[in-house]
């Protein structure tokens, strides 16, 4: 990705969304004197006004509460932060870039690869920032994995499992099949951790199942995706993602096995297992990553500091997720084009 021309602070910012990620973004902007939050777009104007009051943006003139990202783009802003439902990521990012705004978007950039490719091309042609949030790369577990990976020698197998029970499953967009999207696309960080650590994927086989009430099939009460990835580096990895009412014990576990040892991360606890015994691994805090990401974006826009991720890296993970979706639909193993 090209370097963007630094802009003079304060950076005028608009946020699309009023959920958890949008709140953390707004709070980070509140703490940065180089920023001015101009407007917030939400689906419901009263909820958007409540969001503004709840975040407590008292040091600034109150940002405008607007009813759509289309309306937000009419404001005099430099940067659009997109933290809304997944199907709107791509269209909003594309429109913002065409309106000559810099863009930060939570993953996935888009639900479909062709739109994501087009958005990246627009950003490059217009020499605008397109930053896709992947804060999992900044987290303590991922950093500890990368730091200690050489200690296991040649990797022979990896497994990454995330299970999130919810009783009852909430009636919200994250359990709506169209709004959430294919689970490994919606939870793209799981795929991206594997590609960031281990490189290209050759083949993928994926199974995906939803459980939904017959009276309301658009919403599911549980889903489970299980994928087997063949890595170009010569070993297999398994990726499991599940959530909802069919699960009763949460799990967040990442295992990497090699010729010289194994790395086991269970939640935020890590250990290295070798012939010499078990060694605890210190894992950094997961808190504050949205704020860190936001600060890095403002650093980039005002002083040209490099960011930790290129759009092409996220796009590659999106292609792997799309191949997993095709495999789940057809029941076939899908070969990944290099």
NUMAR-364471 format. One record per residue: residue in one letter; x, y, z of N, C-alpha, C, O in turn. Coordinates in steps of 0.1 Angstrom, whole numbers, padded with zeros to 4 digits, always signed. Example, Ala and Ser with C-alpha at 12.3 -4.5 7.8 and 13.67 -1.06 7.14 Angstrom:
<nodes>
A+0132-0057+0078+0123-0045+0078+0132-0033+0078+0142-0033+0085
S+0128-0022+0071+0137-0011+0071+0129+0000+0079+0134+0011+0080
</nodes>
This chain:
<nodes>
X+0009-0012+0000+0000+0000+0000+0009+0012+0000+0019+0013+0007
X+0005+0022-0008+0013+0034-0009+0012+0042+0004+0004+0040+0012
X+0022+0051+0006+0022+0060+0018+0012+0072+0014+0013+0078+0004
X+0003+0075+0024-0006+0086+0022+0001+0099+0026+0010+0099+0034
X-0003+0110+0019+0002+0123+0022-0003+0128+0036-0015+0128+0038
X+0006+0131+0046+0002+0135+0059-0008+0147+0058-0007+0156+0050
X-0018+0147+0067-0028+0158+0068-0026+0165+0081-0021+0160+0091
X-0030+0178+0081-0029+0186+0093-0040+0183+0103-0051+0182+0100
X-0036+0182+0115-0045+0180+0126-0052+0193+0129-0047+0203+0127
X-0065+0192+0135-0071+0180+0139-0077+0173+0127-0083+0178+0117
X-0076+0159+0128-0082+0151+0117-0097+0150+0120-0101+0146+0131
X-0105+0154+0110-0120+0154+0112-0125+0140+0108-0123+0135+0097
X-0132+0134+0118-0136+0120+0117-0151+0118+0118-0158+0126+0125
X-0156+0109+0110-0170+0104+0111-0170+0089+0114-0162+0082+0108
X-0179+0085+0123-0180+0071+0126-0193+0066+0121-0203+0072+0123
X-0192+0054+0115-0204+0047+0110-0206+0035+0120-0199+0026+0120
X-0217+0036+0128-0220+0025+0138-0221+0031+0152-0215+0041+0155
X-0229+0024+0160-0231+0028+0174-0229+0016+0184-0234+0017+0195
X-0222+0006+0179-0220-0006+0187-0208-0005+0196-0202+0005+0198
X-0203-0017+0200-0192-0018+0209-0179-0013+0203-0172-0005+0209
X-0176-0017+0191-0163-0012+0184-0164+0003+0182-0154+0010+0184
X-0176+0008+0178-0177+0022+0176-0175+0030+0188-0169+0041+0188
X-0180+0025+0200-0178+0031+0213-0163+0032+0216-0158+0043+0220
X-0156+0021+0214-0142+0021+0217-0134+0031+0208-0125+0038+0212
X-0138+0031+0195-0132+0041+0186-0134+0055+0191-0125+0064+0191
X-0147+0058+0194-0150+0072+0198-0143+0076+0211-0138+0087+0212
X-0142+0067+0220-0134+0069+0233-0119+0072+0230-0113+0081+0236
X-0114+0065+0220-0100+0067+0217-0098+0081+0210-0088+0088+0213
X-0108+0085+0202-0107+0098+0195-0108+0109+0206-0102+0119+0205
X-0116+0106+0216-0118+0116+0227-0105+0119+0234-0103+0130+0239
X-0097+0109+0235-0084+0111+0242-0073+0116+0234-0062+0119+0239
X-0075+0119+0221-0065+0123+0212-0068+0137+0207-0077+0139+0200
X-0059+0147+0211-0062+0161+0207-0060+0163+0192-0063+0174+0188
X-0055+0154+0185-0053+0155+0171-0065+0152+0163-0065+0154+0150
X-0076+0149+0170-0088+0144+0163-0100+0153+0167-0101+0159+0177
X-0110+0154+0158-0123+0160+0161-0133+0151+0154-0134+0149+0142
X-0142+0146+0163-0153+0137+0158-0164+0147+0154-0171+0154+0162
X-0167+0146+0141-0177+0155+0134-0191+0150+0134-0200+0157+0137
X-0192+0137+0132-0205+0131+0130-0205+0116+0133-0195+0109+0131
X-0216+0111+0137-0218+0096+0140-0231+0092+0132-0241+0099+0133
X-0230+0081+0125-0241+0076+0117-0246+0063+0123-0238+0054+0125
X-0259+0063+0126-0265+0050+0131-0278+0048+0124-0284+0057+0117
X-0284+0036+0126-0296+0032+0119-0308+0040+0125-0318+0042+0118
X-0307+0043+0138-0318+0050+0145-0312+0063+0151-0303+0062+0159
X-0318+0074+0147-0312+0087+0151-0312+0089+0166-0303+0094+0172
X-0323+0084+0173-0324+0086+0188-0313+0078+0194-0307+0082+0204
X-0311+0065+0190-0301+0057+0195-0287+0063+0192-0278+0062+0201
X-0286+0070+0181-0273+0076+0178-0270+0088+0187-0259+0089+0192
X-0281+0095+0190-0279+0106+0200-0276+0101+0214-0268+0107+0221
X-0282+0090+0217-0279+0084+0230-0265+0079+0231-0258+0079+0241
X-0260+0073+0220-0246+0069+0219-0237+0080+0221-0227+0079+0229
X-0239+0092+0215-0231+0103+0216-0231+0108+0231-0220+0111+0237
X-0243+0108+0237-0244+0112+0251-0236+0102+0260-0230+0106+0270
X-0238+0089+0257-0232+0079+0265-0217+0079+0265-0210+0077+0275
X-0211+0081+0253-0197+0081+0252-0191+0094+0259-0180+0093+0264
X-0199+0104+0259-0195+0116+0267-0184+0125+0260-0173+0127+0265
X-0188+0130+0248-0179+0137+0240-0179+0152+0244-0180+0161+0235
X-0177+0155+0257-0179+0168+0262-0168+0178+0257-0170+0190+0256
X-0155+0173+0255-0145+0183+0251-0147+0189+0238-0141+0200+0234
X-0155+0183+0229-0157+0188+0216-0171+0194+0214-0180+0192+0223
X-0173+0202+0204-0187+0206+0201-0194+0192+0197-0188+0184+0191
X-0206+0191+0201-0213+0178+0200-0213+0174+0185-0217+0182+0176
X-0209+0161+0182-0209+0157+0168-0224+0155+0164-0233+0153+0172
X-0226+0156+0151-0239+0155+0145-0243+0140+0146-0235+0131+0144
X-0256+0138+0148-0262+0124+0148-0269+0123+0135-0279+0129+0133
X-0264+0115+0126-0270+0113+0112-0276+0099+0111-0272+0090+0118
X-0285+0097+0101-0292+0085+0100-0287+0075+0091-0292+0064+0089
X-0276+0078+0084-0270+0068+0074-0256+0072+0071-0252+0084+0072
X-0248+0062+0066-0234+0066+0062-0234+0074+0049-0225+0082+0047
X-0245+0073+0041-0246+0082+0029-0247+0097+0034-0240+0105+0028
X-0254+0099+0044-0256+0113+0049-0243+0118+0056-0239+0129+0055
X-0236+0108+0062-0223+0112+0069-0213+0117+0059-0205+0126+0062
X-0213+0111+0047-0203+0115+0037-0205+0129+0032-0196+0134+0025
X-0216+0135+0034-0218+0149+0030-0212+0159+0040-0211+0171+0037
X-0207+0154+0051-0200+0163+0061-0186+0165+0057-0180+0157+0050
X-0180+0176+0062-0166+0179+0060-0157+0171+0069-0154+0175+0080
X-0153+0159+0064-0145+0150+0072-0133+0145+0064-0134+0145+0052
X-0123+0141+0071-0111+0135+0065-0111+0120+0065-0106+0114+0056
X-0117+0115+0076-0115+0100+0078-0129+0095+0082-0136+0101+0091
X-0132+0083+0076-0145+0076+0080-0141+0063+0087-0133+0055+0081
X-0146+0061+0098-0144+0048+0106-0156+0040+0105-0167+0044+0109
X-0156+0028+0099-0168+0020+0096-0168+0008+0106-0160-0001+0106
X-0178+0009+0115-0179-0001+0126-0194-0005+0127-0200-0005+0137
X-0199-0009+0115-0214-0012+0115-0215-0027+0111-0205-0035+0111
X-0227-0031+0107-0230-0045+0103-0222-0049+0091-0219-0041+0082
X-0218-0062+0090-0209-0066+0080-0213-0063+0066-0204-0059+0058
X-0225-0065+0061-0229-0062+0047-0227-0048+0043-0225-0045+0031
X-0226-0038+0053-0224-0024+0049-0209-0020+0048-0206-0009+0044
X-0200-0029+0053-0186-0025+0053-0182-0022+0039-0176-0011+0036
X-0184-0031+0029-0179-0028+0016-0185-0016+0009-0178-0008+0004
X-0199-0016+0008-0205-0004+0002-0201+0009+0008-0199+0019+0001
X-0200+0010+0021-0197+0022+0028-0182+0026+0025-0179+0038+0023
X-0173+0016+0026-0159+0019+0023-0157+0024+0009-0149+0033+0006
X-0164+0017+0000-0162+0021-0015-0167+0035-0017-0160+0043-0023
X-0179+0039-0011-0185+0052-0013-0176+0063-0006-0174+0074-0012
X-0171+0060+0006-0162+0069+0013-0149+0072+0005-0145+0084+0004
X-0143+0062-0001-0131+0064-0009-0134+0073-0022-0127+0081-0025
X-0146+0069-0028-0150+0077-0040-0153+0092-0036-0152+0100-0045
X-0157+0094-0024-0159+0108-0019-0146+0114-0014-0147+0125-0008
X-0135+0107-0016-0122+0112-0013-0120+0113+0003-0114+0123+0007
X-0124+0103+0010-0122+0102+0024-0112+0091+0027-0113+0081+0020
X-0104+0092+0037-0096+0081+0042-0106+0072+0049-0116+0076+0054
X-0102+0059+0050-0111+0049+0055-0104+0039+0065-0093+0034+0062
X-0111+0037+0076-0107+0026+0085-0120+0018+0086-0131+0023+0088
X-0119+0005+0084-0130-0004+0084-0127-0017+0093-0116-0022+0091
X-0136-0021+0101-0134-0033+0108-0135-0045+0098-0142-0044+0088
X-0128-0056+0101-0128-0067+0092-0143-0073+0093-0149-0072+0103
X-0147-0079+0082-0141-0080+0069-0143-0068+0061-0153-0060+0063
X-0134-0065+0052-0136-0053+0043-0148-0054+0035-0155-0044+0033
X-0152-0066+0031-0165-0068+0023-0168-0083+0025-0159-0091+0029
X-0180-0087+0023-0184-0101+0024-0180-0109+0012-0180-0121+0012
X-0177-0102+0001-0173-0109-0012-0160-0104-0017-0158-0091-0017
X-0152-0112-0022-0138-0109-0027-0138-0099-0038-0130-0089-0037
X-0146-0100-0048-0146-0090-0059-0148-0075-0054-0140-0066-0059
X-0157-0073-0045-0159-0060-0040-0147-0055-0032-0143-0044-0033
X-0141-0064-0024-0129-0061-0016-0118-0057-0025-0111-0047-0022
X-0116-0064-0036-0105-0061-0046-0108-0047-0052-0098-0039-0054
X-0120-0044-0055-0123-0031-0061-0120-0020-0052-0115-0010-0056
X-0124-0022-0039-0122-0011-0029-0107-0008-0028-0103+0003-0027
X-0099-0019-0027-0084-0017-0026-0079-0010-0038-0070-0001-0036
X-0083-0013-0050-0079-0006-0062-0083+0009-0062-0075+0017-0066
X-0095+0012-0057-0099+0026-0056-0090+0034-0046-0085+0045-0050
X-0087+0028-0035-0078+0034-0025-0064+0037-0031-0058+0048-0029
X-0059+0027-0038-0046+0029-0044-0046+0040-0055-0037+0048-0056
X-0057+0040-0063-0058+0049-0074-0059+0064-0069-0053+0073-0075
X-0066+0065-0058-0068+0079-0052-0058+0082-0042-0059+0093-0036
X-0049+0073-0039-0038+0076-0029-0044+0080-0015-0040+0089-0009
X-0054+0071-0011-0061+0073+0002-0058+0062+0011-0055+0051+0006
X-0058+0064+0024-0056+0054+0034-0068+0044+0034-0080+0049+0034
X-0066+0032+0033-0075+0021+0035-0069+0012+0046-0060+0004+0042
X-0074+0013+0058-0069+0004+0069-0080-0005+0073-0090-0001+0078
X-0077-0018+0072-0086-0028+0077-0082-0033+0091-0071-0038+0092
X-0090-0031+0101-0087-0034+0114-0085-0049+0116-0093-0057+0113
X-0073-0053+0121-0070-0067+0125-0063-0066+0139-0051-0070+0139
X-0070-0062+0149-0063-0060+0162-0058-0073+0168-0050-0073+0178
X-0063-0084+0163-0057-0097+0168-0042-0098+0166-0036-0105+0174
X-0037-0091+0156-0022-0091+0154-0015-0084+0165-0003-0086+0167
X-0022-0074+0171-0016-0066+0182-0017-0072+0196-0011-0068+0205
X-0025-0083+0197-0029-0089+0210-0017-0097+0215-0008-0101+0208
X-0018-0099+0229-0007-0106+0236-0005-0120+0231+0006-0124+0230
X-0016-0128+0229-0014-0141+0224-0007-0142+0211+0002-0150+0210
X-0011-0134+0201-0005-0135+0188+0009-0131+0189+0018-0137+0183
X+0012-0120+0196+0026-0116+0197+0035-0126+0204+0046-0128+0200
X+0029-0133+0215+0037-0143+0221+0039-0155+0212+0049-0162+0213
X+0029-0159+0204+0030-0170+0195+0042-0167+0185+0050-0175+0183
X+0042-0155+0179+0052-0152+0169+0066-0152+0175+0075-0156+0169
X+0067-0147+0187+0080-0146+0194+0085-0159+0197+0097-0162+0197
X+0077-0169+0201+0081-0182+0206+0080-0193+0195+0085-0204+0198
X+0075-0190+0183+0073-0200+0173+0086-0207+0169+0086-0219+0167
X+0097-0200+0168+0110-0207+0164+0114-0218+0174+0121-0227+0170
X+0109-0218+0186+0113-0227+0196+0107-0241+0194+0112-0251+0200
X+0097-0243+0186+0091-0256+0183+0097-0263+0171+0094-0274+0168
X+0106-0256+0164+0112-0261+0152+0103-0261+0141+0094-0253+0140
X+0104-0271+0132+0095-0272+0120+0081-0276+0125+0079-0286+0132
X+0071-0268+0121+0058-0270+0125+0052-0282+0118+0054-0284+0106
X+0045-0291+0126+0039-0303+0120+0024-0302+0120+0017-0309+0113
X+0018-0294+0129+0003-0293+0130+0000-0281+0139+0007-0277+0148
X-0012-0275+0135-0017-0264+0143-0032-0265+0144-0039-0270+0135
X-0037-0261+0155-0052-0261+0158-0056-0249+0165-0050-0245+0175
X-0067-0242+0160-0072-0230+0166-0087-0232+0168-0094-0233+0158
X-0091-0231+0181-0105-0233+0184-0111-0222+0192-0105-0217+0202
X-0122-0217+0187-0130-0206+0195-0144-0211+0196-0151-0212+0186
X-0149-0213+0208-0163-0217+0211-0168-0207+0221-0163-0204+0231
X-0180-0201+0217-0186-0191+0225-0201-0194+0228-0209-0191+0220
X-0203-0201+0240-0217-0204+0243-0225-0191+0246-0220-0181+0252
X-0238-0191+0242-0247-0180+0246-0261-0186+0248-0266-0193+0239
X-0266-0183+0260-0279-0189+0264-0288-0177+0270-0285-0173+0281
X-0298-0173+0263-0302-0177+0249-0293-0169+0239-0287-0159+0242
X-0294-0174+0227-0287-0166+0216-0294-0153+0214-0307-0153+0214
X-0287-0142+0213-0294-0129+0212-0300-0127+0198-0296-0132+0188
X-0311-0120+0199-0318-0117+0186-0312-0104+0180-0319-0093+0181
X-0300-0105+0175-0293-0093+0170-0286-0097+0157-0286-0109+0153
X-0279-0087+0151-0274-0090+0138-0263-0100+0137-0261-0107+0127
X-0256-0102+0149-0245-0112+0149-0251-0126+0148-0243-0136+0147
X-0264-0128+0149-0270-0141+0148-0280-0141+0136-0289-0150+0135
X-0279-0131+0128-0287-0130+0115-0278-0135+0104-0268-0129+0102
X-0283-0145+0096-0274-0151+0086-0269-0141+0076-0258-0142+0072
X-0278-0133+0071-0274-0123+0060-0265-0112+0066-0255-0108+0060
X-0268-0107+0078-0261-0096+0083-0247-0101+0089-0237-0093+0087
X-0247-0113+0094-0234-0118+0099-0225-0123+0088-0213-0121+0088
X-0231-0130+0078-0223-0135+0068-0217-0149+0071-0220-0154+0082
X-0210-0155+0062-0204-0168+0065-0195-0167+0077-0187-0158+0078
X-0196-0176+0087-0189-0175+0099-0174-0172+0098-0169-0164+0106
X-0167-0179+0089-0153-0177+0088-0149-0163+0081-0138-0159+0082
X-0159-0158+0074-0157-0144+0069-0160-0134+0080-0152-0124+0082
X-0171-0136+0087-0174-0127+0098-0163-0127+0109-0161-0117+0115
X-0157-0139+0111-0147-0140+0122-0133-0141+0115-0125-0150+0118
X-0131-0132+0105-0119-0133+0097-0106-0133+0104-0096-0138+0099
X-0106-0128+0116-0093-0127+0124-0088-0141+0127-0076-0143+0128
X-0097-0152+0128-0092-0165+0130-0084-0170+0118-0073-0176+0120
X-0089-0168+0106-0082-0172+0094-0069-0164+0093-0058-0169+0090
X-0070-0151+0096-0058-0142+0094-0047-0145+0104-0035-0144+0100
X-0050-0150+0116-0039-0154+0125-0031-0165+0119-0019-0166+0119
X-0038-0175+0112-0031-0186+0106-0023-0182+0094-0011-0186+0093
X-0028-0174+0086-0020-0169+0074-0009-0160+0078+0002-0160+0072
X-0011-0152+0088+0000-0143+0093+0012-0151+0099+0023-0148+0097
X+0008-0162+0106+0018-0170+0112+0025-0180+0103+0037-0182+0104
X+0017-0186+0094+0022-0198+0086+0022-0196+0071+0028-0204+0064
X+0017-0185+0066+0018-0182+0052+0007-0188+0043-0004-0191+0049
X+0009-0190+0031-0001-0194+0021-0008-0207+0024-0002-0216+0030
X-0020-0208+0019-0028-0220+0020-0030-0226+0007-0032-0219-0003
X-0028-0240+0006-0029-0246-0007-0043-0251-0010-0049-0249-0020
X-0049-0258+0001-0062-0264-0001-0070-0262+0012-0064-0260+0023
X-0083-0262+0011-0092-0261+0023-0104-0270+0022-0110-0270+0011
X-0108-0277+0032-0120-0284+0033-0128-0279+0045-0122-0279+0056
X-0140-0275+0043-0148-0269+0054-0162-0275+0055-0168-0278+0045
X-0167-0277+0067-0181-0280+0070-0186-0269+0079-0180-0264+0088
X-0199-0265+0076-0205-0255+0084-0220-0259+0086-0227-0263+0077
X-0224-0257+0098-0238-0260+0102-0244-0249+0110-0238-0243+0119
X-0257-0246+0107-0265-0237+0115-0277-0244+0121-0282-0254+0116
X-0281-0239+0133-0293-0244+0139-0302-0231+0141-0298-0221+0146
X-0314-0232+0135-0323-0221+0135-0337-0225+0138-0341-0236+0135
X-0345-0217+0145-0359-0220+0148-0367-0220+0135-0365-0211+0127
X-0376-0230+0133-0383-0230+0121-0392-0218+0119-0396-0214+0107
X-0396-0212+0130-0405-0200+0128-0398-0187+0124-0404-0178+0120
X-0384-0187+0125-0377-0176+0121-0363-0180+0116-0353-0178+0122
X-0363-0186+0104-0350-0192+0098-0340-0182+0095-0328-0186+0093
X-0343-0169+0094-0333-0159+0091-0323-0157+0103-0311-0153+0101
X-0327-0160+0115-0318-0160+0126-0315-0174+0131-0323-0183+0131
X-0302-0176+0134-0298-0189+0140-0296-0188+0155-0293-0177+0160
X-0297-0199+0161-0294-0200+0176-0280-0205+0178-0275-0204+0190
X-0274-0211+0168-0260-0217+0170-0255-0219+0156-0262-0222+0146
X-0241-0218+0155-0235-0222+0143-0221-0228+0146-0216-0226+0157
X-0216-0237+0137-0204-0243+0139-0197-0244+0125-0203-0250+0116
X-0184-0240+0124-0176-0241+0112-0163-0248+0116-0157-0245+0126
X-0160-0258+0109-0147-0266+0111-0140-0267+0097-0146-0273+0088
X-0128-0262+0097-0120-0262+0084-0107-0269+0086-0100-0267+0096
X-0103-0276+0076-0089-0282+0075-0082-0275+0064-0086-0275+0053
X-0070-0269+0068-0062-0262+0058-0049-0269+0056-0042-0273+0065
X-0046-0270+0043-0033-0275+0039-0024-0263+0036-0026-0256+0027
X-0013-0262+0044-0004-0250+0043+0007-0253+0032+0011-0264+0031
X+0011-0243+0025+0022-0244+0016+0035-0248+0022+0043-0254+0016
X+0036-0245+0035+0048-0248+0043+0048-0263+0047+0058-0268+0053
X+0038-0271+0043+0039-0285+0044+0032-0292+0056+0036-0303+0059
X+0022-0286+0062+0015-0292+0073+0001-0288+0073-0003-0280+0065
X-0007-0295+0081-0022-0293+0082-0025-0284+0094-0018-0284+0105
X-0035-0276+0093-0040-0268+0104-0056-0270+0105-0062-0271+0094
X-0061-0271+0117-0075-0271+0118-0080-0258+0125-0074-0253+0134
X-0091-0253+0120-0097-0241+0125-0112-0244+0128-0120-0248+0120
X-0116-0242+0141-0129-0244+0145-0135-0232+0152-0129-0225+0160
X-0147-0228+0147-0154-0216+0152-0169-0220+0155-0175-0224+0146
X-0173-0218+0167-0187-0221+0170-0192-0211+0181-0185-0206+0189
X-0205-0209+0180-0211-0200+0190-0226-0203+0191-0232-0209+0182
X-0232-0199+0203-0247-0200+0204-0251-0211+0215-0243-0214+0224
X-0263-0215+0213-0270-0223+0224-0266-0237+0224-0268-0244+0234
X-0259-0243+0214-0255-0257+0213-0242-0259+0221-0237-0271+0222
X-0236-0249+0227-0223-0250+0234-0225-0246+0248-0233-0237+0251
X-0217-0252+0257-0219-0250+0271-0206-0246+0278-0207-0242+0290
X-0195-0247+0272-0183-0243+0278-0174-0235+0268-0171-0240+0258
X-0171-0223+0272-0163-0215+0263-0149-0220+0261-0143-0226+0270
X-0143-0219+0249-0130-0223+0246-0123-0214+0237-0129-0209+0227
X-0111-0210+0240-0102-0202+0231-0088-0208+0232-0081-0204+0241
X-0085-0217+0223-0073-0225+0224-0065-0225+0211-0071-0227+0201
X-0052-0222+0212-0044-0222+0200-0032-0232+0203-0024-0229+0212
X-0030-0242+0195-0019-0251+0197-0011-0252+0184-0016-0252+0173
X+0002-0251+0186+0012-0253+0175+0022-0264+0179+0029-0263+0189
X+0023-0274+0171+0031-0286+0174+0043-0286+0164+0040-0285+0152
X+0055-0289+0169+0066-0290+0160+0076-0301+0164+0073-0308+0174
X+0087-0303+0157+0096-0313+0160+0104-0312+0173+0108-0321+0179
X+0104-0299+0178+0112-0297+0190+0103-0293+0202+0108-0292+0213
X+0090-0292+0200+0081-0288+0211+0068-0283+0206+0064-0283+0194
X+0060-0279+0216+0046-0275+0213+0044-0262+0221+0048-0259+0232
X+0036-0253+0214+0031-0241+0221+0016-0243+0223+0009-0246+0214
X+0012-0241+0235-0002-0242+0239-0007-0229+0246-0002-0225+0256
X-0017-0223+0239-0023-0211+0245-0038-0214+0248-0046-0217+0239
X-0041-0214+0261-0055-0217+0265-0060-0204+0272-0056-0200+0283
X-0069-0197+0264-0073-0184+0269-0061-0174+0268-0054-0173+0258
X-0058-0168+0279-0046-0159+0280-0034-0165+0287-0025-0158+0291
X-0035-0178+0289-0024-0186+0295-0016-0193+0284-0022-0201+0276
X-0003-0192+0284+0005-0199+0274+0016-0207+0280+0022-0203+0291
X+0020-0218+0273+0032-0226+0278+0039-0232+0266+0033-0235+0256
X+0052-0234+0268+0060-0241+0258+0063-0255+0264+0068-0256+0275
X+0060-0265+0257+0062-0279+0261+0073-0285+0253+0072-0286+0241
X+0084-0289+0259+0095-0296+0252+0100-0308+0260+0094-0311+0271
X+0110-0314+0256+0116-0326+0263+0122-0321+0276+0123-0330+0285
X+0125-0309+0278+0130-0304+0291+0119-0301+0301+0122-0299+0313
X+0106-0301+0296+0095-0298+0306+0087-0287+0300+0087-0283+0289
X+0078-0281+0309+0069-0271+0306+0074-0257+0311+0079-0256+0322
X+0073-0247+0302+0077-0234+0305+0066-0224+0303+0061-0223+0292
X+0062-0217+0313+0051-0207+0312+0056-0195+0302+0067-0191+0302
X+0046-0191+0295+0049-0179+0285+0041-0167+0290+0029-0169+0291
X+0047-0156+0291+0040-0144+0295+0032-0139+0283+0037-0138+0272
X+0019-0136+0285+0010-0131+0275+0006-0117+0278+0001-0115+0290
X+0007-0108+0269+0003-0094+0271-0012-0092+0272-0019-0101+0269
X-0016-0081+0277-0030-0077+0279-0037-0076+0266-0032-0071+0256
X-0050-0080+0266-0059-0078+0254-0066-0065+0254-0071-0061+0244
X-0066-0058+0265-0073-0046+0266-0066-0034+0259-0054-0034+0257
X-0074-0025+0254-0069-0013+0248-0064-0014+0233-0057-0005+0228
X-0068-0025+0227-0063-0027+0213-0070-0018+0203-0063-0013+0193
X-0082-0015+0205-0089-0006+0195-0083+0008+0197-0081+0015+0187
X-0080+0012+0209-0074+0025+0211-0060+0025+0205-0056+0035+0199
X-0052+0015+0206-0039+0014+0200-0040+0015+0185-0032+0022+0179
X-0049+0007+0179-0051+0008+0165-0055+0022+0160-0050+0026+0150
X-0064+0028+0167-0069+0042+0164-0057+0052+0164-0055+0060+0155
X-0049+0051+0175-0037+0059+0176-0028+0057+0164-0022+0067+0159
X-0026+0045+0160-0016+0042+0149-0022+0048+0136-0014+0053+0128
X-0035+0048+0134-0041+0054+0122-0038+0069+0122-0034+0074+0112
X-0041+0075+0133-0038+0090+0134-0024+0093+0132-0020+0103+0126
X-0015+0085+0138-0001+0087+0136+0003+0086+0121+0011+0094+0116
X-0003+0076+0114-0001+0075+0100-0006+0087+0092+0001+0092+0083
X-0018+0092+0095-0023+0103+0088-0016+0116+0090-0016+0124+0081
X-0011+0118+0102-0005+0131+0106+0010+0131+0104+0016+0142+0101
X+0017+0120+0106+0032+0120+0105+0037+0109+0095+0049+0108+0093
X+0028+0101+0089+0033+0091+0080+0039+0079+0086+0045+0071+0078
X+0036+0076+0098+0041+0064+0105+0035+0052+0098+0023+0052+0095
X+0043+0041+0096+0037+0029+0089+0027+0022+0098+0028+0022+0111
X+0018+0015+0092+0008+0007+0099+0012-0007+0099+0022-0011+0092
X+0006-0015+0108+0010-0029+0110+0004-0039+0100+0008-0051+0100
X-0004-0034+0091-0011-0044+0082-0013-0037+0068-0016-0025+0067
X-0011-0045+0058-0015-0040+0044-0028-0046+0040-0031-0057+0043
X-0036-0038+0032-0049-0044+0028-0048-0057+0021-0057-0065+0022
X-0037-0059+0013-0036-0072+0006-0035-0084+0015-0039-0095+0012
X-0030-0082+0027-0029-0093+0037-0043-0097+0041-0046-0109+0042
X-0052-0087+0044-0065-0090+0048-0073-0096+0037-0081-0105+0038
X-0071-0091+0024-0077-0096+0013-0074-0111+0011-0082-0119+0007
X-0061-0115+0013-0058-0129+0012-0065-0138+0021-0070-0148+0017
X-0067-0133+0034-0074-0141+0043-0089-0142+0039-0095-0152+0041
X-0094-0131+0033-0108-0131+0028-0110-0141+0017-0120-0148+0016
X-0100-0143+0009-0100-0153-0002-0100-0167+0004-0107-0176-0001
X-0093-0169+0015-0093-0182+0021-0107-0185+0027-0112-0196+0026
X-0113-0175+0034-0126-0177+0039-0136-0179+0028-0145-0187+0030
X-0135-0173+0017-0144-0175+0006-0142-0189+0000-0152-0196-0003
X-0130-0194+0000-0128-0208-0004-0134-0218+0006-0140-0228+0002
X-0133-0215+0019-0140-0223+0029-0155-0223+0027-0161-0233+0028
X-0161-0211+0024-0175-0211+0022-0179-0219+0010-0189-0226+0010
X-0171-0219-0001-0174-0227-0013-0173-0242-0010-0181-0250-0014
X-0163-0245-0002-0162-0259+0002-0174-0264+0011-0179-0275+0009
X-0178-0255+0020-0190-0259+0028-0202-0260+0020-0211-0269+0023
X-0204-0253+0009-0215-0253+0001-0215-0266-0009-0226-0272-0011
X-0203-0269-0013-0202-0280-0023-0199-0294-0017-0201-0304-0023
X-0193-0293-0005-0188-0306+0001-0175-0310-0005-0170-0321-0001
X-0168-0302-0013-0156-0306-0019-0144-0298-0013-0146-0287-0007
X-0132-0304-0014-0120-0297-0011-0117-0286-0021-0118-0289-0033
X-0114-0274-0018-0111-0263-0027-0096-0260-0027-0090-0258-0017
X-0091-0259-0039-0077-0256-0041-0076-0240-0042-0084-0234-0049
X-0066-0235-0035-0065-0220-0035-0055-0216-0046-0044-0221-0047
X-0059-0206-0054-0051-0201-0064-0040-0192-0058-0043-0184-0049
X-0027-0194-0063-0017-0186-0057-0016-0173-0065-0007-0165-0062
</nodes>
